[in-house]
């Protein structure tokens, strides 16, 4: 949805891996890092992510929490710093890794629907994440 539906560029993504068969390896939870092309795309994507999180929050299974973040990437060659947006689907408090991976497909479906719905909202509609538009 983020690359095809929203036409964003991702710099990192993981569908989530339990690594139950590899001793000592920590599980990786679902995450996506987005690298906006310019300030306008950054603002538009941030608002859409906020809307999607607001929509998904009440429908996600209880084992999941959606965390949005802002970060930066630094180019090793030029030293230029690029602002990024991050989406993480993490275990809710008290949830084990096994419980997290048990219904991950259902949580991803809820998130995907919310991302699709958020893309269809007019840009002038207010956002619940502090009024960014």
N, C-alpha and C positions, 0 to 999 in steps of 0.2 A: 504494500500500500504506500509506503513512504517513497520508494523509488519510482514505481510506475504510476501510482495514483497522484502523488503530490509532486513528482518530478524533482525530488531532492537527491543530493549526493550523500551517500553514507561513507564514513571513513572506517567504521568498525561496526561489526554486528556479530551476535552470537545467539543462536536459537535456544541455548541452554543445554548443558551437558552434565549428567549426574556423576560420571566417572566412578560408578560403584564398583567396577571391576579392577580399578587401579588403586592399590593401597597408597595412602598419603596424598593423593590428588584431591584438591578442593573442588566442589562442584562450581560450575559457571552458570549463572542465572541469565535469563534472556535480557539482552541489552542491544541498543542501537545508538551509534554516534552519528550525528548529522553535521555536515560541513556546508553551511549556506554559502552561496556564491557572492552575495553582496548584502548590504544592510537591509534592503527592502525584503529580500527573501528571509533573512534572519528574523525580522519582526513578524512577517506573515507566518513563518513556521512556528515561532514561539507561541503565537496566539492560537494556532491550530492545535499544537500539542497541549496547551492549557485546556482548550475546549474538549479535546479527546479525553484527557485525564478526568475532567469533570463528569463527562458522560459515562466513562467506563467505571469510575470509582464505585458506584452503588451496585453495579452488575457483576463485578469481579467476584469469583469464589472467595470465601473468607481466608484462604491460605495465601492470598496475594496482596501486595501493595505496589502501586505504581509510583515511581519516583522520577521526576523531571529535574534536569540539571543543566547548568551552563559551565562550559569549560573553555580551554584554549588548546590549540595545536601549534607547535612551533616547527617550522620547516628547518630540517637539518642543514640544508644547503645555504639558504638565504638568511635564516634567523627570523624571518617574518612570522608574526603571530596571527593566527586565525581564530576568531571566536566560533565556538561550536555549541550545539544543543545535544543533550543526552536523554535517553529514555531507558529506564531500567524497570523490569518487572521482578520484584524481589519477594522473598518469603515474608509474610506478615509476622508480627511478633509471636513467638511461641510455635512457629511452624518449622517442622523438620525438613531436611532436604528431600527425603522420600515423599513427604506429603506435598511438597512443592511440585515435584515432577509427576505426581500421580494424575493431576488434572490440568497440566500445563496447556494441553490442546484447547480445552474449554476456555481458559483464561486468554489465550492468544486469539481465539475467535471473538471474544468480547472486546478485546483491545482493537482488533482489526475493524470490526463494525464501528466502533467509536471513532477511529481514525478516518474512516470513510465518511461518516456523518459530519465530522468536524470540518472536512474539506468542502462540504456543500453549504456551509453557513456563510452568508455574505460578510465580507471583510469589515463592514461598518458595525456589525453586531458587537456589543460589549463582551468582554472576556472576564471571567471570574478570577483571573490571576493577577489582579492589581490594575485592571483597566487598560492594559496595552491593547492597541488596535492597529 
